[in-house]
Amino acid sequence: MQTDAAIPWDGDAETMDDEAALVRAAQQDPAAFAPLYRRYRHRVYAYLCGRLTNAEDAADLTQQVFLQALAALPRYRTRSTPFGVWLFRIARNAAADLHRRNRRVAITWEAMPEELQPRAEHDVEGQVLQREALAHLHVAMRNLDPDTRDLLMLRFAARLTAAEVGAVIGKNTAAASKRLQRALQTLKEQYHESTE
């Protein structure tokens, strides 16, 4: 996975119009799908890293998600659902299908892309404290139920807004916000329990 900057999806009208034009072009010519791929590949990968046990599986599933999206693109309608929401529904369903097939417990915090992990100072003590904090966070995330983990990964790894998370999981913005607040509170409690 290359590390070029992903184009943010902020949901404003100009971005949505630009994205709708990209989708229409890709529906006409599959080769025009490349800008959509570049726009979302890092976010889909980051989300899947949080759902799967290793980075290679996340990379493979990211590729499958985009292949599924490309195959389904002729049936996609921009007026019904924003493209990013539609794409993350595909990613979420692909991860769930993989879990059903493999019956593996997901989440390895260490597999998260480095830019999403907290930074420690360059001193040894800071690095040790960061590793301890990540280990506690890993335990806390592992102890969450899969739905709560999924919400947190959509919000923080995929960098979706509460409204976008709601659209992906089929809830309104208020319900998604409330679920995210509860998920964060549960994670905080799990984290503090793991540090005691």
C-alpha positions as CSV (number, residue, x, y, z in Angstrom):
1,M,0.0,0.0,0.0
2,Q,1.6,3.3,-1.0
3,T,1.5,6.2,1.5
4,D,0.3,9.0,-0.7
5,A,-2.2,11.2,1.0
6,A,-5.8,10.1,0.7
7,I,-8.3,12.8,-0.5
8,P,-10.6,13.5,2.5
9,W,-14.3,12.8,2.3
10,D,-15.9,15.6,4.1
11,G,-19.4,15.4,2.7
12,D,-19.6,19.0,1.5
13,A,-21.6,19.7,-1.7
14,E,-18.6,20.4,-3.9
15,T,-16.9,17.1,-2.8
16,M,-20.1,15.2,-3.4
17,D,-20.6,16.7,-6.8
18,D,-17.0,15.9,-7.7
19,E,-17.5,12.4,-6.4
20,A,-20.7,12.0,-8.4
21,A,-18.8,13.0,-11.5
22,L,-16.1,10.5,-10.8
23,V,-18.7,7.7,-10.2
24,R,-20.5,8.6,-13.5
25,A,-17.2,8.5,-15.4
26,A,-16.3,5.1,-13.8
27,Q,-19.7,3.7,-14.7
28,Q,-19.0,4.7,-18.3
29,D,-15.4,3.5,-18.4
30,P,-14.0,1.1,-15.7
31,A,-10.5,2.6,-16.2
32,A,-11.9,5.8,-14.7
33,F,-12.4,4.0,-11.4
34,A,-8.8,4.8,-10.4
35,P,-9.5,8.2,-8.8
36,L,-12.2,6.7,-6.6
37,Y,-9.8,3.9,-5.6
38,R,-7.1,6.4,-4.7
39,R,-9.5,8.5,-2.7
40,Y,-10.6,5.6,-0.5
41,R,-8.0,2.9,-0.5
42,H,-6.2,4.0,2.6
43,R,-9.3,4.5,4.6
44,V,-10.8,1.1,3.6
45,Y,-7.4,-0.6,4.4
46,A,-7.2,1.1,7.8
47,Y,-10.7,0.0,8.6
48,L,-10.0,-3.6,7.6
49,C,-6.7,-3.6,9.5
50,G,-8.8,-3.1,12.6
51,R,-11.2,-5.9,11.7
52,L,-8.7,-8.5,10.7
53,T,-5.8,-10.3,12.4
54,N,-3.0,-9.2,10.1
55,A,-2.1,-6.6,7.6
56,E,-1.8,-9.0,4.6
57,D,-5.4,-10.2,5.1
58,A,-6.5,-6.6,5.3
59,A,-4.6,-5.8,2.0
60,D,-6.1,-8.8,0.3
61,L,-9.6,-8.0,1.5
62,T,-9.2,-4.3,0.5
63,Q,-8.4,-5.5,-3.0
64,Q,-11.5,-7.7,-3.0
65,V,-13.7,-4.8,-1.7
66,F,-12.6,-2.6,-4.6
67,L,-13.1,-5.4,-7.1
68,Q,-16.7,-6.0,-5.7
69,A,-17.3,-2.3,-5.9
70,L,-16.1,-2.1,-9.5
71,A,-18.3,-5.0,-10.4
72,A,-21.4,-3.5,-8.7
73,L,-20.7,0.0,-9.9
74,P,-23.1,-0.1,-12.9
75,R,-26.0,-0.7,-10.4
76,Y,-24.9,2.0,-7.9
77,R,-27.1,5.1,-7.9
78,T,-25.5,8.3,-6.5
79,R,-28.9,9.8,-5.3
80,S,-29.7,6.9,-3.0
81,T,-26.4,6.6,-0.9
82,P,-23.1,8.5,-1.0
83,F,-20.4,6.5,-2.7
84,G,-18.2,6.4,0.5
85,V,-21.1,5.0,2.6
86,W,-21.8,2.4,-0.1
87,L,-18.2,1.4,-0.3
88,F,-17.8,1.0,3.5
89,R,-21.0,-1.1,3.5
90,I,-19.2,-3.4,1.0
91,A,-16.1,-3.4,3.2
92,R,-18.1,-4.1,6.4
93,N,-20.0,-7.0,4.7
94,A,-16.8,-8.4,3.2
95,A,-15.1,-8.4,6.7
96,A,-18.2,-10.0,8.2
97,D,-18.3,-12.7,5.5
98,L,-14.6,-13.4,6.1
99,H,-15.1,-13.8,9.8
100,R,-18.0,-16.2,9.3
101,R,-15.9,-18.3,7.0
102,N,-12.8,-18.2,9.2
103,R,-14.3,-17.9,12.6
104,R,-11.3,-15.8,13.7
105,V,-11.3,-13.1,16.4
106,A,-10.4,-9.8,14.8
107,I,-8.4,-6.9,15.9
108,T,-4.7,-6.4,16.3
109,W,-4.0,-2.8,17.2
110,E,-0.4,-3.3,16.0
111,A,-1.7,-3.9,12.5
112,M,-3.2,-0.5,12.4
113,P,-1.2,1.8,10.0
114,E,1.5,3.6,11.8
115,E,0.1,7.0,11.1
116,L,-3.0,6.1,13.1
117,Q,-1.1,5.0,16.2
118,P,-0.2,7.4,18.9
119,R,3.3,8.8,18.7
120,A,5.8,8.5,21.6
121,E,8.7,10.9,22.1
122,H,12.1,9.6,20.9
123,D,13.2,8.8,24.5
124,V,13.3,5.2,25.7
125,E,10.9,5.9,28.6
126,G,8.3,7.4,26.2
127,Q,8.6,4.4,23.9
128,V,8.1,2.0,26.8
129,L,5.1,3.9,28.0
130,Q,3.6,4.0,24.5
131,R,4.1,0.2,24.1
132,E,2.4,-0.3,27.5
133,A,-0.5,2.0,26.6
134,L,-0.9,0.2,23.2
135,A,-0.8,-3.2,24.9
136,H,-3.6,-2.0,27.3
137,L,-5.6,-0.6,24.4
138,H,-5.2,-3.8,22.5
139,V,-6.6,-5.8,25.5
140,A,-9.4,-3.3,25.8
141,M,-10.3,-3.5,22.1
142,R,-10.1,-7.3,22.1
143,N,-12.5,-7.4,25.0
144,L,-15.2,-5.3,23.2
145,D,-18.0,-7.1,21.5
146,P,-17.6,-7.2,17.6
147,D,-20.3,-4.6,17.0
148,T,-18.7,-2.0,19.3
149,R,-15.2,-2.7,17.8
150,D,-16.7,-2.2,14.4
151,L,-18.2,1.1,15.3
152,L,-14.9,2.4,16.6
153,M,-13.0,1.2,13.6
154,L,-15.5,2.9,11.2
155,R,-15.2,6.1,13.2
156,F,-11.5,6.2,13.9
157,A,-9.7,3.9,11.4
158,A,-11.9,4.8,8.4
159,R,-12.3,8.4,9.7
160,L,-16.1,8.5,9.0
161,T,-18.3,11.1,10.7
162,A,-21.1,10.0,12.9
163,A,-23.6,10.6,10.1
164,E,-21.5,8.5,7.7
165,V,-21.2,5.7,10.4
166,G,-24.9,5.9,10.8
167,A,-25.5,5.5,7.1
168,V,-23.1,2.5,6.9
169,I,-24.8,0.7,9.8
170,G,-28.3,1.7,8.8
171,K,-29.0,4.2,11.7
172,N,-29.8,7.9,11.8
173,T,-27.1,10.3,12.9
174,A,-28.4,10.7,16.4
175,A,-28.6,7.0,17.0
176,A,-25.1,6.5,15.6
177,S,-23.7,9.3,17.7
178,K,-25.2,7.8,20.8
179,R,-23.8,4.3,20.0
180,L,-20.4,5.8,19.3
181,Q,-20.5,7.6,22.7
182,R,-21.4,4.4,24.4
183,A,-18.7,2.5,22.5
184,L,-16.1,5.1,23.6
185,Q,-17.3,4.9,27.2
186,T,-17.1,1.1,27.1
187,L,-13.6,1.3,25.6
188,K,-12.5,3.7,28.2
189,E,-13.8,1.4,31.0
190,Q,-12.1,-1.6,29.5
191,Y,-8.9,0.3,29.1
192,H,-8.9,1.4,32.8
193,E,-9.7,-2.2,33.9
194,S,-6.7,-3.5,31.9
195,T,-4.4,-0.9,33.5
196,E,-5.4,-1.8,37.1
